Each structure stands twice: as C-alpha cells, then as structure tokens.
Amino acid sequence: MSTRTSIEVAVDGGRRATAAPAAPLIWKFGGTSVADHDRLRAVAERMVAAQQSGRGVVAVLSAMGKSTDHLVDEAYAMSSRPPLRELDALLSVGEAISCALASMAVAELGSHAVSLTGLQAGISTDDRHGNARLVGINPQRIRDALADGSIVLVTGFQGIGPDGDVTTLGRGGSDASAVAVAAALGVGECEIFTDVPAVFTADPRVVPDARRLTSIRHEEMLEMAEAGAAVLQPRSVELGLAHGVDIHLRSSFSTEQGTWIRREGAGFEDGAEVAGIAHRRQESLYAVDGAGAGPVVAALAERAVAVGAIVPADSGVRFSAPGADAHEVTAALEAVGLVAKVDEELGSVSVVSLGIARKPGIAVRALAALEADGITPRLVTSTPGRISVSVPSGQVDDAVRLLHRIFIPAAERVSVSDLNAPADAA
C-alpha cells in the first residue's frame, strides 16, 4: 500500500534530524487520559518519573475529556455554518488548556515543564481549515527546551497555516501531531496513551473474545483505522509508515504493554488471512435531489468532508461520508444551495485483509454469511485492504460478531471492565 501522508523536517539549517544517543520519550495522551484534574496530575507524575530516570520527555496532549465536542456544540448553537477559520480558532483552545494545566501540575511536583502551541512548536500545515495536512516541523524550540531540562508539552490537533492562522488536523489529530514530532526529532518510537489497553481484532465491547494484538503492521492498522477502529487516527499511521516511526498504543491507566504498530514482522499472526473486523455504527446514506456527483463532492471538499461512496439516484445522488459530523455535511451542501437529507440510517462493517482483491473468497464468504443470518447489505465497497458492507445500524453489532466468528479463530476472553466508550477522539 502506498502511503498518502508525508511531512518535511527542517532542523539545524535544513539538515535532517537524527536521534541523539539518549532519545527523548515521545508520548501522546488522549482526551480521556487528561479528562479532569486528577488524571492530569497522574499524567504529570508519569512524566516527572520518566524525567527523573534520565529521559527527556515530549508529550502531546489532547483537550480534556469532551471539551472539543462541547466547543463544536457552542459553535453550531451560534451559527448553522460557522466560518472554518473561526471554528479552528475556537477548537484549538482545548489543547492549550490541557498543556497549561499539566505544566502547572508538573511544577507542583518540583519539576519544570513548558507548554507550546502549534506555532511555538514549529508545526506548519496547509491552509485547509478543519482538516489541515501537516507539511513541516521545525522542532528547534522543542530541542532547546529539552536541553534546558524541561518537560515539553505540545498542543495536539493543531498547527499554523501558510498565512499564520491556526489550523486543526481533524478528529484524532493529536495522534498525527505526536508521530510527526517523533519524526522531526529523529526518534523512531512514539507511545500513544489512551483509554484502551491495546488494539484488538474487533472492538471487545462488541466481541468479548476478540484477540488482543501484540503487533500489527502499519498497513493493516491503517485499514482498520479508516474503517472505524477509533484507537488511532489514520494519518498518524500514515506518518509512522512514511517516516519509520513505530507506534506503541497502550493504556494510560496501567503500565502493561499494549500493541506495537510497526513495519517489521508479519503482522499480528503469521499467515493470518484476516487482520480484524472494524465497524461504524453510524454511516448513513444521504440523498441530494437535483444535483450530480461532481457538485456534491466539490461542495463537501470545500469543508474538508470526504465522500465514502456515491451512487446515482433517480433524481440526484446518494452518498456516504464516513466519520463526518452531520452538521458539517449539511453545512457544506447548504453553502452551495443544496439540501441533504438522511436517506437511510446505516452503519458499516469491514473485513480487513491486505491484498483482499486477490482473495475473492473472503468477500464471497462474508456476504453469504450475512445474507444467511438475515442481514441484507445495502452497499458494498472495497479498497486494496478491506471490504466494507453497509447494513442497518441496528444490525451492526450482530454483523461484527458474525464476521469475527467466521474469519478469526476464537481466543481467550479479554476483560473489558476498564474499557471506556467511545475511544479518545482528539
């Protein structure tokens, strides 16, 4: 699979950064990990302990808990179509609050931390507000702060566009921020602390006997993430693959090992036919009358909304927008005089297997099993690494369990008592 994300690394007069003999730890803490003052203090204690052991620490922080969701609600309560530049200006404050409070918690522990915004950390992006792409990082200020003995706290989810405006990187963008910082510093590993202990072959809240993976390839994880596995943002996995950064996804609430996303090895199990089953409970089909596919796709692209599938209808088009907020879908189309309505409440289930186009038997077995179980697919799409089936929202969980039972051998049941839903989103 070809990678679709890359960044330029500028440091020391333009030379590529190389890892120092004692490379700093690059950590990312998600929204659940910093949800309140107690959890921020626990994160601070973890960072100070690591520093006292002799390691430098650079931590990328998400906004606290559901802060970003609350800010989105505030924006749409004020305007049905908030300007994307101003929406970014609003949403970017959550991560700054997390970093400032965490720095204060570190100070209370007798150490020192410095909080840096995307601008201060040298993170530059393109000019696409709401879903910007990372284009470059100059980590000199991060290096200087490390050299001064400080723990460095970087606001995730944001950067600075070419005109100097704040941009945001889309939901889960703090994951991409952390991997990009690791790449810029020449560090080959990045640890992402979240509210789940590992990557599983399916969501263990839905499939209690899902397999816990100790290792998975970047390419497989990318397909899982794009199909709805919310543990990692797809762009972070792309960046890891492009820049040789291994990602260790693990729980904030324990010291146990999680899952390594890395190039080496043959994936989670040598010779396995299927890497996992991913799903989204909400992936509705929208309908737009009186318009063709071109104007609809163009209107959505203006607000950084990606189309999943689009099919002609009698009087217009039907389309899906995986992972997009309904506010954004309707706002994008209303801006050009089009009206979208939900045509059908659907979800999606995906079977992930690299090279699935060369394995037609997987699609045949999956579709036959669903039909035999009374689950009628509404739409079927595929990529080089997965087949995705749209089914009624109320049947998504049943479809996940069915396909997991067919394609992935039973394993010892895992404990889900500490798994919070949903996973970190920013």
Secondary structure, DSSP 8 states (H G I E B T S, - for coil): -------EE--TTT------TT--EEEEE-TGGGSSHHHHHHHHHHHHHHHHTT--EEEEE--STTHHHHHHHHHHHH-SS--HHHHHHHHTHHHHHHHHHHHHHHHHTT--EEEE-TTTTTEEE-S-TTS--EEEE-THHHHHHHHTT-EEEEESSEEE-TTS-EEE--TTHHHHHHHHHHHHTT-SEEEEEESSSSEESS-TTT-TT--EESEE-HHHHHHHHHTT-TTS-HHHHHHHHHHT-EEEEEETT--S--EEE-SSSSSSSTT-S--EEEEES---EEEEET--HHHHHHHHHHTT---S-EEE-SSEEEEE-TT--HHHHHHHHHTTT--EEEEE-EEEEEEE-TTGGG-HHHHHHHHHHHHHTT---SEEEEETTEEEEEEEGGGHHHHHHHHHHHHS--------TT--SS----
